[in-house]
Amino acid sequence: MKKIIWLVLCFVGISVSAFATLPERYFPPEEIQLKIDSKGAETFETDVIVLVSVKAAVGTLKNLELFLSSSSDLKISTSYIKIGDLAEGSTRVIELAVKKVSDRETTDPSSWVQVRASYLPDHATIIEAVKTDTNKYSREDLRNELLSRLAKYQDEGETRNKTITYNFAEK
C-alpha cells in the first residue's frame, strides 16, 4: 500500500511540474525597443547629454510621441517630442540636455530621467508575425487566443505605451 501511495505522489509531482512549465498565455512580439544612455561625464558641472534611442522592431509605429520627465533635482531640455511614423527596423536617436537644478554639489542618488513612448502599433504586421512563427507560438490554442486578442486590439485601434527609466545612481 505504501508503494502505491508513493507512486501516486511521484506521478502527481511529475505531472504538476510538467504542466507548470507550459505557458498559459502567449504574448505578442515586442514592437518597440527603447534605450536611454548618457554621453560623457555625469558630474553635472555642465549639462549632461542623454541619448534616447527608439527602434521599431515589428511593423511601422504610427503617431509615435515621446513624453519625458525627470526627478525634481533635474531639468530636461524638452518634455515632448513628436516623431510621427517610424518604419520597421528604423532607429531614431534623440539627444537631450539634462541639467541639475538643485544646489547640491552632487547628483541626488535617486536622480532619474524617464521616457514614455505612445504609439499605434502595426497590428497587421504583428498578427502576421504571430501566425508565421510556429516555433515561438507552437500551441495552436494559445496562438489562436493571442490572435483573437490582437484582432480585437486592431479593431479598436488600440494605442500602446512603453516606459523606460534611466537612474543616474545605477550608471
Backbone torsions as a table, in degrees:
resi	resn	phi	psi	omega
1	MET	NA	-40.2	179.5
2	LYS	-64.0	-35.0	179.1
3	LYS	-66.6	-38.5	179.8
4	ILE	-66.1	-45.1	178.4
5	ILE	-61.7	-43.4	179.1
6	TRP	-60.9	-44.4	179.0
7	LEU	-63.4	-41.4	178.8
8	VAL	-63.6	-45.2	179.5
9	LEU	-63.1	-41.0	177.5
10	CYS	-63.2	-43.5	179.4
11	PHE	-62.6	-44.8	179.2
12	VAL	-63.0	-44.0	179.4
13	GLY	-61.7	-44.5	178.8
14	ILE	-66.1	-42.1	-179.6
15	SER	-63.5	-45.2	-179.5
16	VAL	-63.1	-45.2	-178.8
17	SER	-67.7	-33.8	177.9
18	ALA	-66.9	-43.7	-180.0
19	PHE	-72.0	-27.2	-179.7
20	ALA	-67.9	-24.7	-179.5
21	THR	-84.2	-13.0	178.8
22	LEU	-78.1	137.9	178.2
23	PRO	-69.7	142.9	177.3
24	GLU	-94.2	-14.3	-176.3
25	ARG	-158.4	138.6	173.9
26	TYR	-94.8	152.5	177.8
27	PHE	-119.7	149.1	-179.3
28	PRO	-69.1	161.4	177.0
29	PRO	-64.6	152.4	-179.9
30	GLU	-70.8	117.4	-175.7
31	GLU	-89.7	-14.4	-179.4
32	ILE	-137.0	143.5	175.5
33	GLN	-123.4	126.3	178.0
34	LEU	-114.8	142.2	178.1
35	LYS	-147.1	141.5	176.2
36	ILE	-126.5	131.2	175.6
37	ASP	-135.7	161.1	173.2
38	SER	-110.0	154.7	-177.4
39	LYS	-116.2	117.9	178.4
40	GLY	89.3	-168.2	-176.5
41	ALA	-70.0	151.2	179.0
42	GLU	-111.9	36.7	-179.4
43	THR	-82.9	-17.4	-178.8
44	PHE	63.5	23.4	169.7
45	GLU	-69.0	-30.4	170.5
46	THR	-130.1	178.4	177.0
47	ASP	-60.3	144.4	175.0
48	VAL	-99.4	136.3	177.6
49	ILE	-92.1	125.5	177.2
50	VAL	-110.2	130.8	179.9
51	LEU	-103.9	122.7	177.0
52	VAL	-107.6	121.2	-179.5
53	SER	-110.6	128.0	179.6
54	VAL	-123.8	125.1	-180.0
55	LYS	-125.4	133.9	173.7
56	ALA	-85.7	106.7	-174.3
57	ALA	-85.2	-40.3	-179.8
58	VAL	-133.0	115.7	178.2
59	GLY	76.3	177.1	178.7
60	THR	-90.5	127.2	176.1
61	LEU	-84.7	130.3	-178.6
62	LYS	-111.2	151.0	178.4
63	ASN	52.5	42.3	-177.8
64	LEU	-72.7	125.6	178.5
65	GLU	-132.4	144.7	176.4
66	LEU	-115.4	132.2	176.4
67	PHE	-115.1	124.1	-173.5
68	LEU	-115.0	141.4	177.0
69	SER	-146.1	168.8	-178.7
70	SER	-150.6	170.1	173.9
71	SER	-64.9	162.2	-172.9
72	SER	-66.8	-17.1	180.0
73	ASP	-88.0	-0.4	-179.0
74	LEU	-123.8	156.1	175.1
75	LYS	-132.0	131.7	180.0
76	ILE	-98.5	148.4	-178.0
77	SER	-62.5	-25.3	176.7
78	THR	-151.3	154.8	178.9
79	SER	-110.5	-2.8	-176.3
80	TYR	-149.4	135.1	174.7
81	ILE	-136.2	125.3	176.1
82	LYS	-98.9	118.7	179.9
83	ILE	-96.7	-35.5	-176.9
84	GLY	90.2	-128.3	-179.6
85	ASP	-97.2	144.1	177.6
86	LEU	-132.3	115.4	-175.5
87	ALA	-70.5	152.4	179.3
88	GLU	-53.4	132.8	179.3
89	GLY	86.1	-11.8	-179.7
90	SER	-82.8	147.6	177.7
91	THR	-125.7	137.6	175.5
92	ARG	-120.3	128.2	179.1
93	VAL	-114.0	127.7	-178.9
94	ILE	-115.4	132.3	176.3
95	GLU	-98.4	129.5	177.9
96	LEU	-122.5	139.9	173.6
97	ALA	-92.0	130.8	178.9
98	VAL	-121.8	129.7	179.0
99	LYS	-125.8	154.0	177.6
100	LYS	-81.5	133.7	179.9
101	VAL	-113.8	-4.5	178.5
102	SER	-91.4	168.6	-179.0
103	ASP	-86.8	-3.3	-178.8
104	ARG	-65.6	148.6	-179.5
105	GLU	-74.8	-29.7	179.4
106	THR	-118.4	166.0	179.0
107	THR	-73.4	140.6	175.6
108	ASP	-58.6	138.0	-180.0
109	PRO	-59.6	-18.7	-179.5
110	SER	-103.1	21.3	178.3
111	SER	-69.4	134.4	-176.9
112	TRP	-150.0	159.7	171.9
113	VAL	-127.2	136.9	-178.0
114	GLN	-126.7	140.6	177.6
115	VAL	-124.4	129.1	173.1
116	ARG	-116.0	121.6	177.0
117	ALA	-97.0	131.9	175.7
118	SER	-120.1	132.3	-173.7
119	TYR	-161.9	164.4	172.6
120	LEU	-103.5	114.3	-179.6
121	PRO	-70.2	161.5	176.0
122	ASP	-85.9	83.1	-174.0
123	HIS	-56.8	-40.8	-177.7
124	ALA	-61.2	-42.6	179.7
125	THR	-69.1	-37.9	178.1
126	ILE	-65.0	-43.2	178.5
127	ILE	-60.4	-44.5	179.6
128	GLU	-64.0	-38.7	178.7
129	ALA	-63.2	-40.5	178.8
130	VAL	-67.9	-42.1	-179.6
131	LYS	-61.4	-38.8	-173.5
132	THR	-89.4	-18.2	-178.5
133	ASP	-92.6	77.0	-178.2
134	THR	-77.1	-10.1	174.0
135	ASN	-76.1	-50.0	-179.5
136	LYS	-72.1	-36.4	-178.0
137	TYR	-113.0	63.5	-171.1
138	SER	-75.7	-31.1	-179.7
139	ARG	-82.7	116.0	-174.6
140	GLU	-60.6	-39.7	-178.9
141	ASP	-64.1	-42.6	179.4
142	LEU	-72.0	-36.7	177.3
143	ARG	-63.2	-43.9	179.6
144	ASN	-65.3	-35.9	176.3
145	GLU	-63.8	-43.7	177.5
146	LEU	-64.1	-44.0	179.0
147	LEU	-61.3	-36.6	176.9
148	SER	-64.4	-44.6	177.7
149	ARG	-62.6	-43.3	-179.4
150	LEU	-64.7	-38.4	177.5
151	ALA	-64.4	-38.0	176.9
152	LYS	-64.1	-45.1	178.1
153	TYR	-60.4	-40.3	179.5
154	GLN	-64.2	-45.1	179.7
155	ASP	-61.9	-36.3	-178.1
156	GLU	-84.1	-8.8	-177.7
157	GLY	64.7	37.6	-175.2
158	GLU	-62.1	127.4	172.2
159	THR	-91.7	161.2	-179.2
160	ARG	-126.6	160.3	175.4
161	ASN	-129.9	142.8	172.0
162	LYS	-137.7	135.6	-176.9
163	THR	-122.4	141.4	175.5
164	ILE	-136.4	143.3	-179.8
165	THR	-122.8	135.5	176.1
166	TYR	-108.4	117.0	-179.5
167	ASN	-103.1	118.0	-176.4
168	PHE	-64.4	-29.4	-178.6
169	ALA	-68.1	-25.7	-177.8
170	GLU	-88.2	-4.4	-176.1
171	LYS	-100.1	NA	NA
